[in-house]
Amino acid sequence: MPPGFLIVGCLFLATLWVGTSRSGEIRPIANMTHITWQRPGDLTLGVILSLSVADPHTSCGRRLRRPSALHRLESLVFAVDEINRRTDLLPNITLGFVIMDDCSLETVALLRALHFIQKPPPRLLPGGDMEETGALHTFRSFPVVGVIGAELSASSMQMASLLSPFHIPQLSYASSSPHLSDKQRYKFFSRLVPSDRQQALLITDILEQFNWTYLTILYSYSVYGQSGLKHLLSALSEKKNYCVATSIMIESNFKDEDFDAVIEDLLKIKRSRVVVIFALEGLSILRAAQRKGVKGDFVWIASDAVLPNVQDFKGIEDASLGILLVGFSSNPVARFENALEHYTLNSRTENPWFHLFYQQMFDCSTELDSSPTNRTCDRDLPISASPAYARSTTVSRVFDAVYAYAHALHALTKDCHLAPHEASSCFTSEQLFETLRSNTTAFVGESDVPVGFDSLGDGPPIYQVKNLRVDNGKYSFVTVGEWDGRFRYFDKDHIMWHPGLLEPGDETPKSYCSLESVWKLYQSKRICGISGMQRAVRGRAAGHAVVASVLLDMRALPRERAHSPLPHQPRHRQLHLARRGHAHALRPHPSDLHLLPHASGVVILVLDLLVLALTLTSSALYVRQRATRLIKASSRELSGLMLGGHVVACLLVPVFVVEPSAASCLLGHTGFHLCLTLVYAPLLVKTNRIYRIFMLGRRTTKKPPFVSSLAQIIASVTIVVMHLVLVVAWVSTDPPRVLTRMPNLNRKYVERVCEVSERGFILSTVFNLLLMAACVVHSIFTRHLPANFNEAKFIAFCIYTIVVLWLSFLPTYFVVDTSEVRTLCLTLALLVNVISCQCFLFLTKLYAVYRLPVSAQHVQSGSSESDKRTEATFLREPNHAAIVPSKL
């Protein structure tokens, strides 16, 4: 759903509800379990956590999340109690809270946020109460100064769409979707964590550290997963030589058999051993790997949705050993964990969710709930006695969120005479938001990381890479790297890999598609684990590739066969993704032609042959008529250089439509620019000579210097040699090479290209553009020459045509990301350049020589006395005469 419609819908829902009645009564919400933990205070924070998961029969069920959710809940309360005991932070002001559960559903999160936008009731109800009913007829309102939550990005987006129009500050400790950086839609939203754009860059840096060039991506069908996939593919496309075997979407309604099918699909991709998980269902994927007995087959790299809590990996350690977890910098808070270890059912009666987690962790029944077992929970047994208990490394961000509000509120109330009894009157919600975002309230968080925000309200991009290892039978997560835009450190030697990942003699796992041997695999119809391909010729440039590429294109089956399962297509993708257009069954499309299966390549070669024939014909006729006065007057030597450049350009065109090799890359790389210089340099020398002769001839009859044939040849060759030196310099420092890669990771094809220096390509292009710019300046100054010296006008027409060519070539070449289009740009640029010069500079003279009498080839016009002196000066040169008759 577009965010604009989301905002309008939220506002409509809020307005509709607020206007229902003055008493706040609304239509009963069927099957909605509503649990609230409220503790009143002088200033109250609204908190929305993800404590349970959706139940098929109720909007908010009793099926709880992992035990780490209890840690985050209790850590928030612990932080509030700790602040209330301090005398240096919010002295004489009690901080309260209202905690609700969004059940890991964005719709429920939106419903919970409605509690915070109403007009507050005249008084607060007693604290510590618990409401638990099947349907509420009165929608409670809570006077909060700010909101903490949500954990999931989709839930935070729903809440921010509702809270921002009411100017209620919202602070999330975990939501990382890039969409939340849009402050036009979510102005009052802030977060302690960076955007997933940064996480995608970190994952690509990990791949680069181990030279893993072949990977598979698993992503969830959610805002988090889809945005993560988008930015990961974008980050990979900026790198070189990466190949994505496939990207599989995980839906929220997947069952165990669906996750098993995902693992079966991964096993069929032989060389892709690296699997990147950008999904909320990461643990379910690992459980499926454990069920299928997949141990040591894959290098797992998981995003921050998979938390580094050892208790969450209980029972799946064998399949997960060696996993690399990418997450925000977060550490256990020792003082909190020491207190939590002693919590019992009797000591935590205030927490309405504690007995639910306790019952799940001990597999027992309490007085409040029944259990499938008959064993009654020991109410004095500490929670740390449970086998599922382990210290959590993610609570520090929750601490930081509470303290961020506390520091901002302290700055606003410390000099206010209304505090503490009317502390909420000391500031407005806008002032709280601005103070929360300002650097004046920044502090060092529990993970020794500065807590602050950038201009978009995002936290600093500081990540940790953790590795699951086992020592003496005990599993633990160890930090092996820190990243803040680049690695502060990365201890590759300290990473423990699953023994099944290592080949004999290897220290690290390998995952690569044999891209350089891709052509050898053509006969076997196997490329990167995908069956079937078609070869096609496409060029690749934009500073990275200039010469042609060979494309391996995977095409979809016809509609009538789209439903027939193929061996490499997983069942879940056929059933769940085909209806959204994400899955395509593939089959081989063998090519009949070895190099040119595309019609575009054939058309280019045919056009090149025609232009080459025209160039050779005009060259032969020029040589035959070289003694004719009209041919002599056009500077035969410079014309010969230009014709040589035309022939070279035509001979270079086939280089762009053949399979790249080291020789073809070097030839195409240097020849493309040099053949253009071989045309533009004589053209510049010719226009400069005409300009100097006629401008000087208006003042004197003295012959200008350096207008002889030898001087013209030396000047032209000097310009070409200058460019040649430039080309040799960058080719020697960064020579072109053949590269096979996936330029667009969203499409299943691999192309073979000539990779060249982007800087060298731009420098050569600028060099030729400067030559053309100089020609344009001279053509403008010589536009008013005597009528019988019309070659200047034809030169101007030629130059203007070439300028238009460049104006259309450059934007298309650098903007389009399709190899075939770029190859067409390169070849057509050469051919059109040759055609324009032939039409304006050579064919017109040949027409005059063969079709007009000699008497008509020179017409005296004699305008002013200065023009006659200029004409006389020009005609004294043996190679200079009237050029083109006025009848042309």
N, C-alpha and C positions, 0 to 999 in steps of 0.2 A: 504494500500500500504506500503511495507517495506520502512523504512526511507532511506536506501541506494539508492533505485530506485528514491525516491523523490529528493535526492540531485543531482543525475546524471541528472534527468529531468530538475531541476531548472538551473543547469549549462548549459545544452544544450540550454534551452530556452534563457538564458541570452546571451550566445555566439552567437546564431542564430540571436538575435535581434541586438546586438552590431555590427554584421557584415553585416547588411542589406544595409546600405549606410552611407556615411559620414555625410549626412545631418540629420540623425536620423529619416527618414521617414519610416513608417511601414504600413502594411495593415490596412485599417480602421476597427475599432471595432464597430460593429453594436449595436445600442440601448444601448450604454454605456454613462450614465450621469456622467460627470466628473466635480466635484466642488473642487476647491483648494482655501484655504485661506493662502496667503503668506504674510509675513512681513520680508523684508530683514534686515540683520544685519552683523556685523563683523564676527560672528560665528552663523551658522544656524543649528537648530535642525529639523529633519524630524519627523513628528508625524502622526501616523495612528490610528484613533479612530473608534469605532463602533457606528455610529450615526443613521443609518437607517437599515432596514431589507430587505431581498431579496424580489424582486417583481417577480411574475410569468412571466411577459412579458419583463422585462428588467434585465440586469445583476446587476444594482444598482438602486433601485427604490426610490420613494418619501415617502414611508411609514416609518415614523420615529420610533425610539425606545422610551422608557419611558422618561419623562422629566429629569430624573437623568442624561441622556446622555448629555443634554445641560449643566448641572452643571459641568460635567467633562471637556467639551470643554471650557467653559468660565473660569473655574478655571486654566486651563493650560495657557491661555492668561493672566490671572490676575497675575499668578506667574512670567511669563516672564517680564511683565511690572514692577512688584515689584522689580525684580532683576536689571533691567535697571535703576531704580531710586536709587539704593543703591550705596554708595561710597566705602564700605568695601568689596564688592563682585563683581569681574569683573569690576573694575573701568576703565572708559574711553573705555570700550568695550561694544558694543551693541549686545544683544542676539536676534537673529531672529528665525523664525519658518516657516515651511511649513506643513499645516494640510490637511490631506485627509481622506476620509471615506472609510472603507473597506466593508460597507454594511452587516456586520456580516457574510461574506463569506470568507473562506480561499483562494479561487481562486482569488477573487478580492484583498485580502491583498497581495498576491504574485504579482499581476499586479501593485499595488501601489508601492511595494518595488523596482520594476524595475526603477522607477524614480530616485532612489538614488545611482545606481551603474554605471551610465553613466559618461562619461567625461564631466565636467561642461562646459556650454556655455561660451563664452568670457565675457558676462555681464549679470547681473540680470535684470529681468523686473521690472518695478515699483511695489512697494508693494501695498497690499490691493486690488489687482485685483480679479476678479471672472471670471472663464471660465466655460461656461456651454453650451456644444454642444452635438449633437447627435453622432458624430463620429469624432475623432481627427486623422488627417493624420500625425501630427508631435508629437512625443513622447517627452514631456518636460523632461528636466533633472534639478535636483536641487543639488547644492553643499552643502551637509550636513556633519557635523562632527560626528553626531550620530543620532540614531533613538529611539523614544519613542513609544512603542506599541508592539504587539497589545493587545487587551483586552481578546480575546478568545484564548485558548491554541492552537487550530488547526490552527488559523491564525498566531500565533507567530511561530509555527513550520515551516510553509511554508516560512515565512519571514526569519527566522534564517537560513534555509537551503540555501537561496539565499545570504543573507548578510554576513554570516560567512566566506565563501571562499574569499570574497572581503575585509575582515578584517574591516568591519564597525560595531562599537559597537551598540548593541540593548538592550534596557532596557524596561521591561514590568512592569506595576504596578498591574496586575491582573492575568496573566496566571499562572496557578498552576499545570499543568500536570507533573507527574513524568518523562515523556519522555524528558522534557526540561532540566533535570539535566545531561543528557548524553553530556558531553563536547567534546567527540570525534566527534559528529555530529553538535553540536551547541556551538562551542567554544567561540564565541563572544557574546553570549546571557547571559544576567543577568536579575534578577527580584527582586522586592522588597518584594515579598510574598514567603512563604515556599511552599514546595511540598504538593500535596494532601495526601501523606503518613501520614503527621502529622495531617491533618484534619480528616482522618479516625480514628486515635488513639483518637482524641478528642471526636468523636461521640461515640466510644465504652466506653469512660470514662463517658459520659453522661448516657448511658444505664446502666452502672454499678452503678451510683449514685442513680438511682431510682429502681434498680433491675428489669429492663425491659428485659426479656429474649426471647420475641417473637416479631418479627418485619417483616415488608415488606419493600422492597427496590425498588424504582423507579429510573431508570437511563436513561440517554439520549444516543442515538446512535451517539456518538461522541467520540473523544479522551478524552475529559474531563469526560464524564459519564462512559465510559468503564474502564478507569484507576481508577476512583474513586470507582467503584464497586469492581474491583479486590483488591484494597488495603483495602477496608472496610471488605470484606470477609476474607482477610488474617488477619486483626486485630481481627475480631471476632473469628476466629479459634484458636487464641492464648489464648483467654479467655475460660471460662468454662460455659457450660449449656446454650448456645444460640441456638435459633431455628429460621431459616429464613423461613417464610411461602412460599414466592415466591419472585422473582425479575422480574420486568416488564420493558421492554425496551420501551422508548418513542422515536419515530422517528420524524425527523424535519418536515415531511410533514403531521403530524397528524392534523386532523380537530376537530372541537368541538365535533362531535359525537364520535370520537376516544377517546378523553379525558373523555367524559362521560362514555364510556365503561370501562375505567380504574377505575373510581370511583365505578361503579357497581361491578367490580371484587373485589375491596377492601372490599366492604360491605359484600361479601359472606364469607370472612375469619373471623369467629366469634370472636376469642380470640386475634387476632393480632390488637392491637389498635395503635401501634407505626408504623409510616410510615416515612422512611428516604428518602428524595428527593435528589438525586445526579444528577440533570438534569438541563439543561439550560432552560427548559420549566416549571420551578417550578410554576410560576404565572399562567400559563395556566391550570395546574393541580388544583390549588386552585380555579380558576374561574369555572372549571367544578364542583368542590365540592359545590360551591355556587349555581350553576344552579340546581344541583340535590338535593338541600336542606340538604346537609350533614353538620350539625352543631353540634359539640361536640361528633362526633363519633371517631375521630382520634387525636392522638398526633402527630403533624407534626414536624419533625426535618429536616431543610433544610440546604444544604451546602452553600458555599459562592457565588454560582451562583444566589441565591435569595438575593437581597440587602435589607438592613433594611431602606428603604425609605418609609415613610408612604404614600406618594402620589401614590406609585406603588400599594398599597393595597386598593385603593379607590373602594368601591363597593363590596369587598370580605372580609370585616372585620369580619363578623359573622362566616364565615367558617374558617378564619385564626386566630381567637382569641386564644391566648395561644401558638402560634407557637414558636419554639425555632430556632433561626437563628444562624448558626455557620459562623463566618466571620473573616477576618483579623482585627486587631486592627485599627480602623479608626473612626475619629470623624469629626463633622462639623468644618469648618474654619470660625470663626465668622466674621472676617474682610472682607472675600470674600462674604459671604452670605449677609452681610449688604449692600455691593455694588450691588450685583446681584438683590436684591429686587427692586431697582430703575431703572433697565434697561428697556428701551422702544424701540419701533421700530425706532424711530428717533435717539436714542442714540447709537444703535448697527447696523448701516447700514454696518459697516465694516465686520460683521459676516455674511457669505453667507447662514448660516443655521438658523439664529435666527428667521427670519420671518416665516420659516417653522414650527419651534417649537411653535412660538407665535400663528400661525393660528390654530395649533392642540390643544393647551391648551385653547384658547378662543372660538374655533369653529366659526371662522370668516374668512373673505377673505381679502387679502392684494392686493396692486397694482401689485405685482409680480406674485401672484398665485390666481387662482379661487377656490372657495369653494362651496360645495353643498348649503350652505346657502347664502342668499343675504345680510347678515349683514356685514358691512365693519368694519375692525379692527380699534380701536382707537389708533392712533400712539403715543399718549402721555400717554396712560394708562400703568403703570408699570406692569411687568410680575407677581409680587407678588399678584396682584389682581385676578389672575386666581384661580378657586377652585382647580385646579390640582397642584398648586404650594405648595411645602414644602421644607424645608431645607434638603440638602443631607448630609449623613454621610460618603460618599465614596470619597469625593474630596481630602481628606488629602493625599491619596496615589499618586494622580496626582501631587500635590504640591511637594511631596518628590522626585518624579522622575525628575522634572525640577530642583530642587535644588541639586540633586545628580550630574547631569551634570554640573551645575554651579560651585559647589565646586571643581570638578575635573578639569574643564577648568581654574578656577582661580589658582589652584596649578601649572598648566602647563604654564600659561602666565604671572604670576606676576613678574618674573625676566627676561622676554624675551624682548629684545630691539626692536623686530619687531612689538610688539603690540603697538597700536591697529590696525593700518592700514593693517598689514599682520599677524593678530593673528593666522590664520590657518596654517601659516608656522612655528609656534613655537613648533609644536609637530606633531607626526604621529598618525595614528589611533590606532596602537598597544600601544603607550604610553598613549593615552586617555583611552583605555580599561584597562590597568594595573592600572592607577591612579584611575579610577572609582571603581575598585574592591578593592583597597588597603584600609587598616584601617585608613590611615593618613587623608583621606577625610571624614571619618564617622562623622555624626552629628545627633542631636536629631530631629526627624521629627515632623510633625504637631500633631501627636497623642501621643506625649511624648514617642515615641518608637525609640530606636537607629536605624538609617538607615545604614545598612552595609550588607556584603555578606559573606557567608561561602566559602569553597573551591570549591563548585559546582556552585557558583554564585547565590545561593538562599538566600532569606531574612530570618531574625530570625523567628522562629515558635511561634509567639505571636498571640493568637486568643482571640476573645470576643464572649460570648454567650449572645444573646439578645432575649428578650421576648416581644411579642406584647400584650399590655394591654390597658384597657380603664378606664379612670377616668373622671367622670362627663361628659360622652358622648364624650370625646376626646380620640382618639387612639394615642398611641405613643410606640416607642420601648425603652425598658429599659435594660441596661446592667446588667446581673445577674451573670456573671462569667468571669474570665480571665484565660487563660491556656497558659503555655509555655513549654509543655512537661508533666506537671501535673497542677492541678488547683491551681492557686494562691489563688483564693477564688471562692466559688460557693454558692450563696445565694438561696437555694431551697425554703425557706419560702417566698421570695419576688416574686416568679413566680406566675402569674395569669393564672389559667387554665380555660378553657371553662367549665361552670357549668355542661354541659352534660357529661363531662369526669369523673366526680367524683361520686362514689357510696356513699350511705349513710354511714357516719362515716369515710370515707377515706379523707385523706389530699392530696394525690397525685393519679394520674391515675395509673391503673395497666394494664400490658400487659405481659401475660405469657402463654405459652403452658403448659397444665397440664401434664408435662413430667412424674412426679412420679405416676400419675394415668393413664399412657398411656396404661397399660395392661388391665385396666378395660374398656377402650374404644375400645378394640379390637373387642369385640362382636358387637359393634354398627358400626364398619367399619369407624370410624372417628378418625383421628389422626391429631392434630394441624390444624384443618380446612380443611385438604385434604382428599378427599374420597378415600378409598381403600388402602390396604396395604398387605404385605406379611411378615411373621415372618421368620427370618433366624438366625442361631446361628453363631456368629463371635466373636473372641477374640479381645481384644484391650489392647495394652500395650505401650511400649516405655516410661516407667517411669510414665505414667499416668494411665494405666489400665493393669492389669495382668490377671485377670480372664475373663471369657467369656462374651459376650454381645449378646443381642437379637436385631436383625435388622428389621426395618420396611422399606421395599424396595418398591418404586413406579416404576412400569415398564410401558413402552409405549404400546399403542394399536398396533395391527397388522396394516400393511400398508393399507389394504382394508378398515379399519375403522378409519384411522387417520383423515379423513376429516369430520367425523360426529361430530357435536358440542355436548359437554357435558355441563351440567348445570354450572360447576365450571370453565369452560374455557371461558375467555373473547373473544368477537368477534375480537377485534383488534389483539390479539395474534395469533388467528387462521389465520388471513389474512396476517398479516405483519411479524410475526416471524417464522411461520412454514417453510417458504421458506428458512430461514437461519438456520433452525435446532434448534431454541431456545425454541420451544414450543412442549410439548408432552402431548397428551391426556392420562389420567390415568384411570385405572379401577382396582377393587380389585382382588387380587390373593390369595384366602384363602389357608391355609396350612392344609394338612391332618395330619402331625405329630406335636405333641405338642412342642417338643424340638429340633428335629433334621430334619428339612426339607431339609437340604443340604446333598448331597452325601458325601461331604468331612467329615462331622461329623460322618457319619456312617462308613466310611473307617477308620477313626482314632480309633473309638471304637473297630472295628473288629481287627485292628492291635494291639491295646492295650490288648485285650483278648488273642491273640496268644502269645504275649510277656509275659503276666502274667502266662499263662499256662507253657511256657518254664521255667520261673523263679521258679515256684512252683515245677515243675518236677525236676530241677537240685537241688533245696533245699532238696527235699525228698531223692534224691539219695545220696546227701552229708551226710545227717543224717544217712542213712542206711549204708554207707561205712565209717563212721567216725573213725572206728578202723583201717582202712587200712593205711599202713605206708605212702603212697603217699598223702592221704588226711590229715593226721596228719602233714606232712612236709609243707603243704601249709598254716599253721596257721589257724586252724579251727575257733578260736575265731574271728579273723579279717575277715575271709571269711563269718562267720555268720553275722557280722555287714554289710558287703557289700551286702549280699543277702537280708537283712532286708531293706536296702536302695532301692534295686531294686523293692521289693514288694510295698513299699510306693510310689515310682514313678509311678508304674502301677496303683495303686489305685487313684492317684491324677489326672490322665488324664481325667476321666469323669467330674471332677470339671470345666474343661475349656470349656466344651460343653453343659452345662446346664444353665438355667436361673440364673443370678447372684442373690445372696442374701447376707445378712450380714455374715452369717456363711460360705458360699462358698467363699466369698471374703477373709475372714480371713484365711481360710484353704489353699486356693490356694496361697495366698500371702506369707505365712510363709513356707508352705510345699515345694514349688518349689525349693527354695534355700537350705532348710535344708536337703531334701532327697539327693541332690547332695553332700552336705557336708558329709552326712552319708556314701557315697561311696568313696569320695576323701580322707577323713581323714584316714581310715584304709589303703588305698592304699599308702598314704604318709608314714605312720608308717612302713608298710612292706618294702618299698623301702629303707627307712632310716636304718632299721635294717640290711638288706642285705649289704648295703654300709658300715656300721660301722663294721660288722663282717669281711668282706673280706679285707677292708683296714687295720684294726688292725691285722688281721691274717697274713698279709705279714710281720709284724715286730715281733709278739709274739704269743705264744699259749694261752695267758691269755684271758679268756672270757670277752667280752665287757659288760659294765653295761646296765641295763634296756633292756634286750632282752627276758625276760621271758614273758609268756602269759599274766600274770596279768599286767605287765608294759605296754604291747602293748594295752591292753584294756583301761587302765587308760589314756594313751596318746591319743587314738582315741576319747574317750568320752570327754576328756578335750577340744579337738578342736571343737567338735560338740557343747558343752556347751558354748564355747566362741562365736560361731556364733549365738546360740540361744539367748544369752544375747544381742547381737547386734540387732537381729530382734525384740526382746521384747522392746528394748529401743525406736526404731523408730516407732513401731506399737502403743506404748502407747502415743507418742507425736503426731503422725499423722496417726490415724487408717484408714484402707481402708474403703471405702464407696461405695454404689451403686449409679451410676450416669447415667442419661439418657440425651443424647445430640446428636447434629449433628456434627460429627467430620469433615466432609467435607461439607461446606455450599454451594458448587456448585452442590451437589447431593441431591436429595430429599429423604433422609432416616434419621431415628433416630435410634441410637443404645444405648443399655443399657449395661454399662460396670462397672467394679470394678476399681475405681480410687484409686491409691496407691501413696505413696510418691516417687517421682522421685529420690530424694537423697538416700532414703533407698534401692530402687531397685538397683541403681548403686553400693552402698556400698556392698551389698550382692553378687553381681556379681563379684566385685573386690576381695572379700574374697575367693570365690571359684577359681577364676583365679590364685590367689597367691598360693593356694594349688596345683593346676595343674602345675604351674611354678616350684615349689619345687620338684614335682614328676619328671618333665622333667630333672632337673639338676641331680637328683640321678640316673635316668635311663641312662644318658650319662656317668656318672662315673662308673657305673657297667656294661657297655656293653662288657667288656673283661673278664668276669668271666669264670671259668673252664667250659668246654662243658657239664659236667654232671649236672650243675646247671642252666639249661635252663629256669627256671621260670623267671629269671631276664629279659631274652629276650622277653618272652611273655608279661611280665608286660610293657616293653618298647613299644612293638607293641600296646598294649591297650592304653597306655598314648598318643602315637603319634596319634592314631585314634581319641581320645577325643579332642586333640589339634586342629586337622583339623576340627572337628565338631564345636568347639567354633569359629574358624576363619571364618567359613561360617555362623554360627548362628548370631553372633553379628552384622555384617554389614547389613544383611537382616532384622534383628529385629528392628534396630534403624532407618533404612532408609525408609523401606516400611511403608506406611500410611494406608494400608488396614487391617481391623480388621481380616478378614479371614486368610490372609497370616501370620499375627502375631500369631494367635492362632495355626496355623500349625507349626510355628517355635517353640513355647513353647512345644507343645506336642511331636513333632518329636525330639526335643532336649532331652527330658526325655527318649523316647523310644530308640533312637539310642545310647544313653549313656548306657542303660541297655544291649542292644544287643551286643555292642562292648565288654563290660566287660564279659558277658556270653561266648562269643566265644573264647576270648583269655585266660581267667582266670579260667573258670569252665568247659566248655565242653571238653577242651583238657585233663584235668585230668580225667574226667569221661570216656572219650574214652580209656585212658591208663588203667584205673582200669578194665574196662569191656572187652576190646579187646586185651590187651597185657598180656603176662605171667609176673609173679612177677619178674622173673630173668631178664627180659628185661626192667624193670622199673628203674634200677639203673646200670649205666655203669661207671666203674672207668676209668678215662682218665689220671689222674696223669701227669700233665705237669711238671711244675717246682717244686722245693722243697718248695718254698713259697706257691704255690697253694696247695700242699699236706698238709702243716701245716694249711692253711686256711680251707681246706676241713675237716681235722680232728677236728678242733675247732668247725666247724659248725655241724658236725655229732654227737658230744658229747651231744648236746641238744636233749632231747627226742622228741620234736616236729619239729626237723629239720633233713632232710635227703635229699638224691638226689631226685629231684622233678619230672622231666619229662624225659622219655627215649630219647636217641638221635635218635631213629627211627621215632619220631613224626615229 
